[in-house]
Amino acid sequence: MSLSLIVTAAVVLAAATALVIWREPALAFGQRSSAFLQNVRSEMRKVSWPSMEDLRRSTLVITIIVIIIGILIGLMDWLFSRILIDLFGRVFGG
């Protein structure tokens, strides 16, 4: 008997044993997964998707708000840096 035949037989025996031992949990997992995907599909049918016009309007509003906040943060950064530079310049004689 060759070593490769013995190794192959051991692997096949181990795989068959694993299949017998873990068959029930594997089947249960498959059933739970299937039920989950069916529930996801059912819930996705209930979703109210926005129209293209609503999507454009919302995107425009968000873009404008982000630009305004960016400008405000930039102005605050500039103002605080001016205040701190002037304050430290006077305190430390710079």
Secondary structure, DSSP 8 states (H G I E B T S, - for coil): --HHHHHHHHHHHHHHHHHHHHHHHHHHHHHHHHHHHHHHHHHHHH-----HHHHHHHHHHHHHHHHHHHHHHHHHHHHHHHHHHHHHHHHTT-
